[in-house]
Amino acid sequence: MKDSWALARLIMRRVELSLTRTLALLFSFMAAFSLATMADGCVFHTTNLNKEDLLAKYSTGYV
């Protein structure tokens, strides 16, 4: 009986660690996607500049 409880605790601990890693990975991907979307929107979607204007603006170093 004592061994079965120890085994159950071991299994639950491994499941808990697996879920923790999965959630951490999910949140890191969500954060990366959110930052990439914001960066893309800030540069390209919220401006009325065409490609040449953007190249001229960022190649001079003045943003």
C-alpha positions as CSV (number, residue, x, y, z in Angstrom):
1,M,0.0,0.0,0.0
2,K,2.8,2.4,0.9
3,D,4.6,1.6,-2.4
4,S,1.4,2.3,-4.4
5,W,1.1,5.8,-2.8
6,A,4.7,6.5,-3.5
7,L,4.2,5.5,-7.1
8,A,1.1,7.6,-7.4
9,R,2.9,10.6,-6.0
10,L,5.8,10.0,-8.5
11,I,3.4,9.8,-11.4
12,M,1.5,12.9,-10.3
13,R,4.8,14.8,-10.0
14,R,5.8,13.9,-13.5
15,V,2.4,14.9,-14.9
16,E,2.6,18.2,-13.0
17,L,6.1,18.9,-14.4
18,S,5.0,18.0,-17.9
19,L,2.0,20.3,-17.7
20,T,4.1,23.1,-16.3
21,R,6.6,22.8,-19.2
22,T,3.8,22.7,-21.7
23,L,2.1,25.8,-20.3
24,A,5.4,27.7,-20.1
25,L,6.1,26.8,-23.7
26,L,2.6,27.9,-24.8
27,F,2.9,31.2,-23.0
28,S,6.4,31.9,-24.5
29,F,5.0,31.2,-28.0
30,M,2.0,33.5,-27.3
31,A,4.3,36.3,-26.0
32,A,6.7,35.9,-29.0
33,F,3.7,36.0,-31.5
34,S,2.2,39.0,-29.7
35,L,5.5,40.9,-29.8
36,A,6.1,40.0,-33.5
37,T,2.6,41.1,-34.4
38,M,3.0,44.4,-32.5
39,A,6.3,45.1,-34.1
40,D,5.0,44.3,-37.6
41,G,1.9,46.5,-37.0
42,C,4.0,49.4,-35.7
43,V,6.3,49.6,-38.7
44,F,4.1,48.6,-41.6
45,H,0.4,48.7,-40.9
46,T,0.0,51.9,-39.0
47,T,2.0,54.1,-41.5
48,N,1.0,55.3,-45.0
49,L,4.6,55.1,-46.3
50,N,5.5,52.9,-49.3
51,K,8.5,50.6,-49.5
52,E,10.9,53.3,-50.9
53,D,9.9,55.7,-48.2
54,L,10.5,53.1,-45.5
55,L,13.9,52.2,-46.9
56,A,14.9,55.9,-47.1
57,K,13.6,56.6,-43.6
58,Y,15.4,53.6,-41.9
59,S,18.6,53.8,-44.0
60,T,19.4,57.4,-42.8
61,G,19.2,56.3,-39.2
62,Y,16.4,58.9,-38.3
63,V,13.3,57.2,-37.1
